């Protein structure tokens, strides 16, 4: 089972997924999952996930969020991203295509690039150089429009 289509995700799916892996279903784990799904376009940090999850499940603890993120990462339901600004960010797996990110080095804003051509470009380059791609990732670092305007 995977969670590629979050629109079809149901509480029963999470229960089944956890049960298959010998893990208990809890309201706190569900809150963490929903926080990641709802905040995904922002590539949330652990703090953002905690704050949003806490609004869903007020008894949630930091330890539960850390443990839940760890097992979700180990099980492949989320990916941890390090954009170099000292805060790890998270996104769910199951993308239809390779995607990239533009990361602002000033404010930390992350803009997701959704473009099927990224995968085509990687395949062509790999073929040309006899290279086998085992992990696909594309990121550009710089300044977002707002930070660029503020720059003296």
Residue pairs with C-beta under 8 A, 6 or more apart in sequence:
1 13
1 16
1 17
1 20
2 77
2 93
2 94
3 9
3 13
3 17
3 77
3 92
3 93
3 94
4 93
4 94
4 96
5 94
6 37
6 40
6 92
9 37
11 30
14 25
14 29
14 30
14 33
15 25
17 77
18 24
18 25
18 29
19 25
21 71
21 75
23 29
23 71
26 64
27 57
28 53
28 57
28 59
28 60
28 61
28 64
28 68
29 64
29 68
30 56
30 57
31 53
31 54
31 56
31 57
31 60
32 49
32 53
32 60
32 64
32 65
32 68
32 69
32 72
33 68
33 72
33 77
34 53
34 56
35 44
35 48
35 49
35 52
35 53
35 56
36 44
36 49
36 72
36 78
36 90
36 91
36 92
37 92
38 52
39 48
39 49
39 52
40 91
40 92
41 112
42 48
42 110
43 81
43 83
43 89
43 90
43 91
43 101
43 110
43 112
44 52
44 89
44 90
45 87
45 88
45 89
45 90
46 65
46 66
46 69
46 87
46 88
46 90
47 87
49 65
49 69
49 90
50 60
50 62
50 65
53 60
53 65
54 60
69 78
69 80
69 90
72 78
73 79
73 80
76 93
77 92
77 93
78 90
78 91
78 92
78 93
79 90
79 91
79 92
79 93
80 88
80 89
80 90
81 88
81 89
81 90
81 91
81 101
82 88
82 89
83 89
83 101
83 103
83 108
83 110
83 139
83 141
84 103
84 105
84 141
85 103
85 105
85 108
87 108
89 110
97 114
97 115
97 116
97 118
97 119
98 118
98 119
98 122
98 136
98 138
99 112
99 113
99 114
99 115
99 118
99 138
100 112
100 113
100 115
100 118
100 137
100 138
100 139
100 140
101 110
101 111
101 112
101 113
101 138
101 139
101 140
102 110
102 111
102 113
102 139
102 140
102 141
102 142
102 144
103 109
103 110
103 111
103 139
103 140
103 141
103 142
104 110
104 142
104 143
104 144
104 147
105 141
105 142
105 143
106 143
106 144
106 147
107 144
107 146
107 147
109 144
109 146
109 147
111 144
113 138
118 136
118 138
119 136
122 133
122 136
122 138
123 133
125 131
126 132
126 133
143 151
